[in-house]
Amino acid sequence: MENTLAERVIGAWTLVTFEQESKDGVISYPLGKEATGSLFYLPGGHVAVNIMLAGRDIFIDKALLLKEQLKYNELGYLAYSGFYHVDENLKLMTHELVVSFYPEWVGSRQIRKIDLNNNCLQLSSDGPVGPEHSRFRLEWLRA
């Protein structure tokens, strides 16, 4: 019997690409084309994600510190951890965020379509996300 998606995602993953598609179909890279990242799915349903802009400055611009709410593309980094659940029938992955670099993300759920083919994992937004109604796609390679 073949393992479930939830069982098959367990392990460490390395980011291949993180892209955003606007409602007009324009592709951009929120953390640059060379973004690096790690994704960990552990038995028991724990998840941890870290993605950063390659070559980001070691100092944060003081002007950014004065803003009320920062965006991950301004800081060049995003990170969170929590729990994951897989809907095997709908092929959806839900990340429930317990800890996040961005306090407003704590307690939120990120629902992604999941496509797992051998050692390649693609997570994509299940419809438009955020005020800009963008779609996100992240491709990962098993580490």
Secondary structure, DSSP 8 states (H G I E B T S, - for coil): ----HHHHT-EEEEEEEEEEE-TT--EE-TT-TT-EEEEEEETTTEEEEEEE-TT--SS--HHHHTSSS--HHHHTEEEEEEEEEEETTTTEEEEEEEEESSGGGTT-EEEEEEEEETTEEEEEESS-BTTTTBEEEEEEEE-
